[in-house]
Amino acid sequence: MICRIYDIPGATLDQYDQVDQTVGSAKPHGVHLHIAGQADGGLRVIEVRDSTDAIGHYLQSGLGEALEQANLPEPHITDFEVHKLDWVDDARGHP
């Protein structure tokens, strides 16, 4: 599993919501966790996915175009291999 952290300086919650609305709320294949919020004058998005291939597939399936339409700045990206992923519940509080 891969954890990818996107730091997007100057990005807004409105831009994030625009992308979210465009791609929809269905859980993409290969994703285990998605967290987004304001941080350090922009946005930070943290995702845990099966692999970098899963990330690339999702970008090509519509996310990349949605990011361009929202005019988001280029993110600073940090990846690392996940050693352990624990205590993850869905948005309704269910494991």
C-alpha positions in Angstrom: 0.0 0.0 0.0 1.0 3.5 -0.7 0.2 6.7 1.3 0.3 9.8 -0.9 0.2 13.3 0.6 -0.8 16.2 -1.7 0.1 19.7 -0.4 -1.6 22.2 -2.6 -0.5 25.8 -1.8 -3.2 28.4 -2.4 -5.9 25.9 -3.1 -9.4 26.5 -1.6 -12.1 24.3 -0.1 -14.4 25.6 -2.9 -12.0 24.2 -5.5 -11.8 20.9 -3.6 -15.6 20.7 -3.5 -15.8 21.4 -7.2 -13.5 18.4 -7.9 -15.4 16.3 -5.5 -18.7 17.1 -7.1 -17.3 16.4 -10.6 -15.8 13.0 -9.7 -18.7 11.9 -7.4 -18.7 10.2 -4.1 -18.3 6.6 -5.2 -15.3 4.9 -3.6 -12.7 4.4 -6.3 -11.1 0.9 -6.8 -8.0 0.4 -4.7 -8.5 3.3 -2.2 -8.5 2.6 1.6 -8.5 6.2 3.0 -9.1 9.7 1.8 -8.7 12.8 4.1 -8.9 16.4 2.9 -8.7 19.7 4.7 -7.2 23.2 4.9 -3.5 23.4 6.0 -0.7 25.9 5.7 -2.6 28.3 3.5 -3.8 25.7 1.1 -5.2 22.2 1.0 -3.7 18.9 2.2 -5.1 15.6 0.9 -4.0 12.3 2.2 -4.8 9.0 0.5 -3.9 5.4 1.1 -4.2 3.2 -2.0 -3.3 -0.3 -3.1 -0.5 1.0 -5.4 0.8 3.9 -7.5 -0.9 2.1 -10.4 -4.2 2.6 -8.7 -3.5 6.3 -8.3 -2.6 6.6 -12.0 -5.7 4.8 -13.1 -7.9 7.1 -11.0 -6.2 10.2 -12.4 -6.8 8.9 -16.0 -10.4 8.0 -15.2 -11.6 11.6 -14.8 -9.8 13.0 -11.7 -7.1 14.7 -13.8 -9.6 16.5 -15.9 -11.6 17.6 -12.8 -8.5 19.0 -11.2 -7.7 21.0 -14.4 -11.3 22.3 -14.6 -11.1 23.5 -10.9 -7.8 25.3 -11.8 -6.0 23.8 -8.9 -2.3 24.7 -8.5 0.3 21.9 -8.9 0.6 19.9 -5.7 3.7 19.0 -3.8 3.5 15.2 -3.5 5.0 12.9 -0.9 4.7 9.1 -1.2 5.7 6.4 1.3 5.0 2.7 1.7 2.5 2.0 4.4 3.7 -0.3 7.1 0.4 -0.4 9.0 -3.1 1.0 8.5 -5.3 0.7 11.5 -8.5 2.1 13.0 -10.1 3.2 9.8 -13.9 3.6 9.9 -16.1 4.8 7.1 -17.7 8.2 7.1 -20.7 6.9 9.1 -18.5 5.5 11.8 -18.6 1.8 10.7 -15.4 -0.3 10.3 
